[in-house]
């Protein structure tokens, strides 16, 4: 792992001296709730497409609960592994393992427990395929991205982003107990969406990544080259969204939404390429989240209205 030594955080405290509320808040923070929220935004609409309508409420709840636990455990393991670089980067110095709200050993036990519960819950309440897919995403995220690529390759998020694309496979498998071409294309959509989404944010924090010796693309190459890569992937996002519409047999609401939302994505990426600034990068970053939210909402609405 990195040779960066974690400095003592000014806010570090002994876990024993903390209130119950603050410790509980620390456990919640370990799971990175905002990231989980985005993963769930893609899972439920995928289930609706797979079912060609509204799946059983019990199945939706069981899948979302299992997915939340699996993603939370993966994020907690990520924080356990990355606690050295989190202590160096200004953006992450407030995380619970840096401040001492949660001890590393406790965090690891918590993370492994979440994964165990997630696998069992999905297997019992959903099906074995969804459980295996969820755990495979965690293993890929931890061992391929966090432990290997993040600290060694500027393509880290390109390959590592596959883990964040797995929830659509979990959602599809939960309904059909199988995986076909449509969910695979949707997986590819999320896979190619991740680099422009993450690099746009990393542009703002590129000095943080440099200080922690993490070879994130914006930290190790020129702003213009990063913007060029972002534009290329943004065009792929728009194209793959159309391929999904054809593969999954989507209706008019999805097609109109995919074209319009993809066009905005590409225009913002082009503006970033034309005038590489942090403001343009953050504009694209925020839109990338809006894009996924609206596209998957349109996907679900299309199936509920036209099927």
BAKOL-88821 format. One line per 3 residues: their letters; for each residue x negated, y, z of N, C-alpha, C. Coordinates in steps of 0.05 Angstrom, whole numbers. Each point is the difference from the previous one (the first is absolute). Layout:
BEGIN
a	X,Y,Z,X,Y,Z,X,Y,Z  ...
//
This chain:
BEGIN
xxx	-17,-24,0,17,24,0,-18,25,0  12,23,1,-15,25,-2,-18,4,24  -23,13,-6,-19,6,21,7,26,15
xxx	22,13,-9,7,25,13,8,-6,29  -12,14,19,6,-4,28,22,19,8  21,-10,13,22,17,8,-7,18,22
xxx	2,26,-4,-5,19,22,21,-1,21  -5,9,23,19,1,21,20,22,-6  25,-8,-2,20,20,-7,6,18,25
xxx	2,26,-5,5,18,23,26,-7,15  19,-13,-15,25,-6,13,2,-28,10  -23,-15,0,0,-28,8,6,-2,30
xxx	17,-19,6,8,-4,28,0,-30,6  0,-6,25,2,-28,8,29,-9,-3  5,-24,-14,27,-9,-3,15,-3,26
xxx	-14,-6,21,13,-4,26,11,25,12  -9,23,-10,8,26,11,24,12,-16  10,-15,-19,21,11,-18,28,-8,10
xxx	19,17,-7,28,-6,6,10,-22,-18  22,-13,8,11,-21,-17,9,11,-26  12,24,0,10,12,-25,-23,4,-20
xxx	-22,10,10,-22,5,-18,-12,-25,-11  -1,-21,16,-11,-25,-9,19,-13,-21  26,2,5,19,-10,-20,-2,15,-26
xxx	-4,27,2,-4,16,-24,-25,-8,-15  -20,-9,16,-25,-9,-13,4,-25,-16  16,-19,11,6,-25,-14,16,6,-26
xxx	18,18,2,16,8,-24,-19,12,-21  -18,18,9,-19,13,-19,-18,-21,-13  -7,-21,14,-17,-21,-12,13,-12,-25
xxx	26,-1,-2,14,-12,-22,2,18,-24  -7,26,3,2,20,-22,29,1,-11  19,9,16,28,0,-8,6,13,-26
xxx	-14,21,-7,6,15,-25,-6,-18,-25  -21,-16,2,-7,-18,-22,21,-22,-1  9,-10,23,20,-21,0,26,10,-13
xxx	7,24,6,24,12,-11,0,-1,-30  -23,7,-12,-2,-1,-29,2,-28,-11  -11,-20,14,2,-27,-8,29,-10,0
xxx	15,8,20,28,-9,2,17,13,-21  -8,25,-8,15,14,-22,-1,-16,-26  -21,-16,-4,-2,-16,-24,12,-28,4
xxx	1,-10,24,10,-27,5,30,-3,-4  15,18,12,29,-3,0,12,3,-29  -8,21,-15,11,2,-27,-8,-25,-17
xxx	-24,-10,4,-8,-24,-14,19,-23,6  8,-3,24,19,-21,8,27,4,-14  8,25,-3,26,6,-13,-2,-7,-30
xxx	-23,5,-13,-3,-7,-28,0,-31,-3  -15,-13,18,-1,-29,-1,27,-13,4  17,12,16,27,-11,6,20,10,-20
xxx	-7,19,-17,19,13,-19,24,11,16  -6,11,23,21,11,17,-11,1,28  18,3,19,-9,2,28,-4,-28,12
xxx	-24,-6,10,-5,-26,13,15,-1,27  0,-23,13,11,-2,26,-14,19,19  15,12,18,-12,19,19,-20,-15,18
xxx	6,-24,8,-18,-15,17,-26,-6,-13  1,-5,-27,-25,-5,-15,-16,26,-2  13,22,-5,-14,25,-3,-14,8,26
xxx	15,-3,22,-12,7,26,-23,-18,7  3,-26,-4,-22,-19,6,-24,6,-17  3,6,-25,-22,6,-18,-14,26,8
xxx	15,20,6,-12,26,8,-14,-2,27  11,-15,18,-13,-4,26,-26,-15,-3  1,-22,-15,-25,-15,-5,-21,16,-14
xxx	9,15,-21,-19,17,-15,-12,22,17  16,11,18,-10,21,18,-21,-11,19  5,-23,12,-19,-13,18,-26,-7,-14
xxx	2,-12,-24,-23,-8,-15,-17,24,-8  13,21,-10,-15,24,-8,-12,14,25  15,1,22,-10,12,24,-25,-14,11
xxx	1,-27,-1,-23,-16,9,-24,5,-17  4,1,-27,-23,6,-18,-12,27,5  17,20,4,-10,27,6,-15,1,26
xxx	9,-14,20,-13,-1,26,-28,-13,-3  -2,-21,-15,-26,-13,-5,-18,19,-15  11,15,-19,-15,20,-14,-12,21,18
xxx	16,9,20,-10,20,19,-22,-13,18  4,-25,7,-21,-14,16,-26,-1,-15  0,-7,-25,-24,-2,-15,-13,27,-6
xxx	17,19,-5,-9,27,-9,-4,20,23  0,-10,25,-2,19,22,-26,17,0  -21,-11,-12,-26,15,-1,3,23,-19
xxx	10,-4,-24,2,22,-19,24,19,7  20,-11,14,22,17,9,-10,21,20  -20,-7,15,-12,18,20,-16,22,-13
xxx	-9,-4,-25,-16,20,-14,17,19,-16  22,-11,-12,16,17,-17,20,17,15  1,26,-6,17,19,14,29,-9,-2
xxx	8,-11,-23,28,-7,-4,10,-22,18  -19,-17,9,8,-24,15,-10,0,29  -12,21,9,-11,1,28,21,-2,22
xxx	25,4,-8,21,-2,20,13,-27,3  -10,-20,-15,11,-26,1,-5,-14,27  18,-18,8,-1,-10,28,-25,-15,8
xxx	-14,-13,-19,-25,-14,7,-23,19,2  2,24,-11,-21,20,2,3,15,26  25,7,7,5,16,24,0,-17,26
xxx	1,-27,-4,0,-17,24,27,-7,11  21,8,-15,27,-6,9,5,-30,1  -12,-14,-20,2,-29,-2,-29,-11,-2
xxx	-6,-21,14,-27,-12,-2,-2,-17,-25  -23,-4,-12,-3,-16,-24,10,-29,3  -6,-12,23,9,-28,4,30,-2,1
xxx	13,19,14,29,0,2,12,5,-27  -12,17,-16,11,6,-26,-1,-25,-18  -22,-15,2,-3,-23,-17,20,-22,8
xxx	4,-4,26,20,-19,9,28,8,-9  6,25,3,26,11,-9,4,-5,-30  -21,5,-16,3,-3,-29,4,-29,-8
xxx	-15,-18,12,3,-28,-6,27,-11,9  9,10,22,27,-8,10,22,9,-19  -3,25,-11,20,10,-19,0,-18,-25
xxx	-23,-8,-9,-1,-17,-24,12,-27,5  -5,-11,24,12,-26,6,30,1,2  10,21,12,29,3,2,12,5,-27
xxx	-14,16,-17,10,6,-27,3,-25,-16  -21,-16,0,0,-25,-16,23,-18,9  2,-3,26,21,-18,11,28,10,-7
xxx	4,26,4,26,12,-4,9,-2,-30  -19,5,-18,6,-2,-28,5,-29,-9  -15,-18,11,3,-28,-7,27,-10,9
xxx	7,6,25,25,-10,12,25,14,-11  -2,27,-2,24,15,-7,3,6,-29  -22,-2,-16,1,6,-28,-8,-25,-16
xxx	-25,-3,-7,-10,-25,-12,-31,-1,2  -11,-23,-6,-29,-3,3,-15,16,-20  10,3,-24,-15,15,-21,-4,29,9
xxx	21,13,10,-2,28,9,-20,2,23  0,-19,18,-19,0,22,-28,-2,-9  -5,-18,-19,-27,-4,-11,-10,25,-15
xxx	18,12,-15,-7,24,-15,-7,23,19  15,3,21,-5,22,20,-27,-4,13  -6,-24,8,-25,-5,14,-23,2,-20
xxx	4,-8,-25,-21,2,-20,-7,29,-4  19,18,1,-5,29,-3,-17,10,23  6,-10,24,-17,8,23,-29,-9,-3
xxx	-3,-26,-8,-27,-11,-3,-16,15,-21  13,7,-23,-13,14,-21,-8,28,9  19,14,14,-5,27,10,-23,1,20
xxx	-1,-20,17,-21,0,21,-27,-9,-11  0,-24,-13,-26,-12,-8,-11,11,-26  17,6,-20,-9,9,-26,-4,31,1
xxx	20,14,9,-2,29,0,-16,11,24  10,-5,24,-11,13,24,-29,-9,6  -4,-26,0,-27,-10,8,-20,0,-23
xxx	9,1,-25,-19,-2,-22,0,25,-18  22,4,-15,-1,20,-21,-1,29,11  14,5,21,2,28,10,-27,12,4
xxx	-19,-15,10,-26,10,7,-22,-4,-21  8,-13,-22,-21,-8,-20,6,9,-28  25,7,-8,6,5,-28,18,24,-3
xxx	-6,17,-20,18,23,-5,26,-9,-13  2,-25,-8,25,-11,-10,16,-13,23  -7,5,25,12,-13,23,30,1,0
xxx	11,24,-4,29,2,2,14,-11,-24  -14,-2,-23,12,-11,-24,7,-29,4  -20,-15,10,4,-29,5,15,-5,26
xxx	-7,15,20,12,-4,26,30,8,0  8,17,-19,28,8,-1,19,-23,-6  -11,-22,-9,17,-23,-5,16,-9,25
xxx	-12,4,23,14,-8,25,25,16,4  -1,26,-7,24,17,3,21,-5,-20  -7,-15,-21,20,-6,-21,15,-26,6
xxx	-10,-16,19,12,-26,5,29,2,12  7,21,15,28,0,11,22,-3,-21  -5,9,-25,21,-5,-20,3,-29,-7
xxx	-22,-15,2,1,-29,-4,15,-13,23  -6,10,24,14,-11,24,30,4,-2  8,25,-8,28,6,-3,14,-18,-20
xxx	-13,-4,-23,12,-17,-21,1,-29,9  -21,-9,12,-1,-28,9,20,-5,22  6,20,17,20,-3,21,27,-6,-11
xxx	7,11,-23,26,-4,-13,1,-25,-17  -21,-5,-15,1,-21,-20,-18,-25,7  -16,3,20,-19,-21,8,-17,-8,-23
xxx	-7,19,-17,-18,-4,-23,-10,27,-9  -20,0,-18,-10,24,-11,-2,-3,-30  12,20,-15,0,-1,-29,-14,24,-12
xxx	4,5,-26,-14,22,-14,8,27,11  26,4,5,9,26,9,-14,9,26  -1,-16,21,-15,9,24,-30,3,-5
xxx	-11,-16,-18,-29,2,-6,-5,28,-13  17,8,-18,-3,26,-13,3,22,21  19,-3,19,4,19,21,-24,1,18
xxx	-12,-23,5,-26,-1,15,-21,16,-14  -2,-3,-27,-20,15,-15,6,30,1  25,7,0,8,29,2,-12,12,26
xxx	5,-14,23,-11,10,25,-30,-1,1  -11,-19,-13,-29,-3,-1,-13,23,-14  11,9,-24,-12,22,-14,8,27,12
xxx	22,0,15,8,25,14,-19,7,23  -12,-19,12,-16,4,24,-24,18,-4  -16,-4,-22,-24,18,-3,7,30,-3
xxx	18,8,-18,6,29,-1,12,10,26  16,-16,13,12,8,26,-22,5,21  -18,-20,3,-20,2,22,-22,19,-7
xxx	-10,-1,-25,-22,18,-8,9,30,2  25,6,-6,9,27,2,-3,10,29  6,-17,20,-3,7,28,-30,1,7
xxx	-15,-20,-10,-29,-2,6,-15,24,-10  9,14,-21,-13,24,-9,-2,20,22  21,3,15,1,19,22,-19,-7,22
xxx	-4,-26,4,-16,-10,22,-27,-12,-9  -9,8,-23,-24,-12,-11,-25,4,17  -1,23,14,-23,5,18,1,-19,24
xxx	24,-7,9,3,-19,21,-11,-27,-8  7,-9,-24,-10,-26,-9,-30,0,-4  -11,23,-9,-29,1,-2,-14,-2,27
xxx	11,14,20,-12,-1,26,0,-28,12  20,-16,-8,2,-27,11,-12,-21,-19  -13,9,-22,-13,-18,-19,20,-19,-13
xxx	24,9,-5,20,-16,-13,2,9,-29  -6,-18,-20,-2,8,-28,27,3,-14  18,16,12,25,5,-13,-5,17,-25
xxx	14,-6,-21,-5,13,-26,-6,30,1  18,16,12,-6,29,1,-25,8,15  -10,-18,17,-23,7,17,-26,-7,-14
xxx	1,-17,-21,-25,-9,-13,-2,7,-29  20,13,-11,-1,8,-28,11,28,-3  -1,12,-23,8,27,-4,30,3,2
xxx	9,24,7,28,6,2,14,-5,-27  -13,8,-22,11,-3,-26,3,-29,-8  -20,-17,7,2,-28,-7,22,-13,16
xxx	3,7,25,22,-10,17,27,7,-12  2,25,-8,25,10,-12,6,-15,-26  -21,-7,-15,4,-15,-25,11,-28,6
xxx	-12,-13,20,9,-26,9,29,1,9  7,21,15,27,3,10,20,3,-23  -8,15,-20,18,4,-23,4,-26,-15
xxx	-21,-16,-3,3,-25,-14,18,-19,15  -3,-2,26,18,-18,15,29,11,1  3,26,0,27,12,0,15,-7,-25
xxx	-14,0,-23,12,-8,-25,8,-30,1  -17,-16,13,7,-28,3,25,-4,17  2,16,21,23,-1,18,26,4,-17
xxx	0,21,-16,24,6,-16,5,-22,-20  -20,-11,-12,3,-22,-20,11,-25,13  -12,-8,22,8,-25,13,28,2,11
xxx	9,23,9,27,3,9,20,-5,-22  -7,6,-25,17,-6,-23,-1,-30,-6  -23,-12,2,-2,-29,-4,18,-14,20
xxx	0,9,25,17,-13,20,30,3,-8  8,23,-10,27,4,-8,9,-20,-21  -18,-6,-19,6,-20,-21,-1,-28,12
xxx	-20,-6,16,-3,-28,10,23,-7,19  9,19,16,21,-5,20,28,5,-11  2,9,-25,26,6,-11,15,22,15
xxx	-14,22,6,12,21,15,20,16,-17  18,15,14,20,16,-13,-8,28,-5  18,17,-11,-6,27,-8,-10,18,22
xxx	10,-3,25,-9,18,21,-30,-4,6  -8,-25,0,-29,-5,4,-16,11,-23  8,-4,-25,-16,9,-22,-3,30,-1
xxx	21,14,5,-1,30,1,-18,9,22  3,-13,24,-17,8,23,-29,-6,-5  -6,-24,-11,-28,-8,-5,-13,19,-19
xxx	14,8,-21,-12,19,-20,-5,27,12  20,11,14,-2,26,12,-21,1,22  1,-19,18,-19,0,23,-28,-5,-10
xxx	-3,-18,-19,-27,-5,-11,-11,24,-15  17,15,-13,-9,24,-14,-11,20,19  14,4,23,-10,19,20,-27,-9,11
xxx	-2,-26,5,-24,-12,11,-24,7,-19  5,-5,-26,-22,4,-19,-7,30,-3  21,17,0,-5,29,-2,-17,10,24
xxx	7,-9,24,-16,9,23,-28,-11,-1  -4,-25,-10,-26,-11,-3,-16,15,-21  13,8,-21,-13,16,-21,-8,27,11
xxx	17,12,16,-7,26,12,-24,-2,18  -2,-22,15,-23,-5,17,-25,-3,-17  2,-14,-23,-23,-4,-18,-8,26,-13
xxx	20,16,-7,-6,26,-13,-12,20,19  10,1,24,-11,18,20,-3,-15,27  -23,-14,3,-5,-16,24,-2,17,25
xxx	21,1,16,0,14,25,13,-18,22  -6,6,25,12,-15,22,31,5,0  8,24,-7,29,6,0,14,-18,-20
xxx	-12,-2,-24,12,-17,-21,0,-30,9  -22,-8,13,-2,-28,9,22,-6,21  4,18,19,20,-5,20,28,1,-11
xxx	4,17,-21,26,0,-13,6,-27,-13  -20,-12,-12,3,-26,-12,4,-21,21  -15,2,22,3,-20,22,28,0,11
xxx	11,23,6,27,1,10,21,-10,-20  -5,7,-26,19,-10,-20,-2,-30,-3  -23,-11,3,-3,-29,-3,18,-15,20
xxx	3,11,24,18,-12,20,29,4,-8  6,24,-9,27,6,-10,7,-18,-23  -20,-4,-18,5,-16,-24,8,-29,8
xxx	-14,-12,18,7,-27,8,27,-1,13  5,19,17,26,0,15,23,3,-20  -2,19,-19,22,5,-18,2,-23,-21
xxx	-22,-10,-10,1,-22,-19,13,-25,11  -7,-7,24,11,-24,12,29,4,9  6,25,8,28,6,6,17,-2,-26
xxx	-10,10,-22,14,-2,-26,3,-29,-8  -21,-16,6,1,-28,-7,23,-14,15  2,6,25,21,-12,16,28,9,-9
xxx	2,27,-3,26,11,-8,9,-10,-28  -19,-4,-18,6,-10,-26,13,-28,1  -12,-17,18,11,-27,2,27,0,14
xxx	4,17,19,25,1,15,23,12,-17  -7,18,-18,20,13,-17,6,-15,-25  -20,-10,-13,4,-12,-27,0,-30,-1
x	-3,-14,23,1,-29,0,21,-10,20
//
